[in-house]
């Protein structure tokens, strides 16, 4: 039994590890946000909505969490799908990620 465990451990260590894929967007190590992204206060988002700007609030949590509760009017785009679905929004739309 011990020999089998040792052989298994040796086999696992011999498998080459795939390095993680680099993020699609460069990330600022100090903030953890995509470079170029800015943090907005909720009041600023509300003001943009009140002024009639095109604003889409994107909830990036898994669908199960989104279904339990979210901001009114938000759309659910899980983080893994953001890249593929951002092209659906016009460039003049303010995208707010939560």
C-alpha positions as CSV (number, residue, x, y, z in Angstrom):
1,X,0.0,0.0,0.0
2,X,2.8,2.4,0.9
3,X,4.7,1.5,-2.3
4,X,1.5,2.2,-4.4
5,X,1.1,5.6,-2.7
6,X,4.8,6.5,-3.3
7,X,4.5,5.5,-7.0
8,X,1.3,7.5,-7.4
9,X,3.0,10.6,-5.8
10,X,6.0,10.2,-8.1
11,X,3.7,9.9,-11.1
12,X,1.8,13.0,-10.1
13,X,5.0,15.0,-9.7
14,X,6.2,13.8,-13.1
15,X,3.2,15.3,-14.9
16,X,4.2,18.7,-16.4
17,X,2.1,21.5,-14.9
18,X,0.5,23.8,-17.4
19,X,1.1,27.4,-16.4
20,X,-2.0,29.5,-15.9
21,X,-3.1,31.5,-19.0
22,X,-2.2,35.1,-18.8
23,X,-5.2,37.4,-18.2
24,X,-6.8,38.7,-21.4
25,X,-6.6,42.3,-20.1
26,X,-3.5,43.5,-18.2
27,X,-4.2,43.7,-14.5
28,X,-2.8,46.4,-12.2
29,X,-1.1,44.4,-9.4
30,X,-1.8,47.2,-6.8
31,X,-5.6,47.3,-7.4
32,X,-6.4,43.9,-8.9
33,X,-8.4,45.7,-11.6
34,X,-7.9,45.7,-15.4
35,X,-5.6,48.5,-16.4
36,X,-7.8,51.4,-17.6
37,X,-10.7,50.4,-15.4
38,X,-11.8,53.0,-12.9
39,X,-13.7,52.6,-9.7
40,X,-16.9,54.6,-9.5
41,X,-18.9,55.5,-6.4
42,X,-22.5,54.2,-6.5
43,X,-23.7,57.9,-6.5
44,X,-21.7,58.4,-9.8
45,X,-23.4,55.4,-11.4
46,X,-26.8,56.7,-10.3
47,X,-26.1,60.1,-11.7
48,X,-25.1,58.6,-15.0
49,X,-28.4,56.7,-15.1
50,X,-30.4,59.8,-14.0
51,X,-28.8,61.8,-16.8
52,X,-30.0,59.3,-19.4
53,X,-26.6,57.8,-20.3
54,X,-26.5,54.3,-21.6
55,X,-25.5,52.2,-18.5
56,X,-25.4,48.5,-18.1
57,X,-24.8,46.9,-14.7
58,X,-23.1,43.5,-15.2
59,X,-23.2,41.1,-12.3
60,X,-20.3,38.7,-12.8
61,X,-21.2,36.2,-10.1
62,X,-22.3,32.7,-11.0
63,X,-26.0,32.4,-12.1
64,X,-27.0,30.8,-8.8
65,X,-25.9,33.8,-6.7
66,X,-27.4,36.3,-9.3
67,X,-30.8,34.5,-9.0
68,X,-30.8,34.9,-5.2
69,X,-30.2,38.7,-5.3
70,X,-28.8,41.4,-7.5
71,X,-29.2,45.0,-8.3
72,X,-32.4,46.0,-10.1
73,X,-31.9,46.0,-13.9
74,X,-28.5,44.2,-13.7
75,X,-27.7,41.5,-16.2
76,X,-25.8,38.3,-15.3
77,X,-22.7,37.6,-17.3
78,X,-20.5,35.1,-15.3
79,X,-16.8,36.2,-15.3
80,X,-15.8,33.4,-17.6
81,X,-18.2,34.7,-20.3
82,X,-17.5,38.4,-20.1
83,X,-14.9,38.4,-22.8
84,X,-17.2,36.7,-25.3
85,X,-20.2,38.8,-24.6
86,X,-18.8,42.4,-24.2
87,X,-19.0,42.9,-28.0
88,X,-22.8,43.0,-27.7
89,X,-22.7,46.5,-26.1
90,X,-22.1,49.7,-28.0
91,X,-18.8,51.5,-27.3
92,X,-20.7,54.5,-25.8
93,X,-22.3,52.3,-23.1
94,X,-21.0,52.7,-19.5
95,X,-20.4,49.1,-18.3
96,X,-20.5,48.8,-14.5
97,X,-19.2,45.5,-13.2
98,X,-20.2,44.2,-9.8
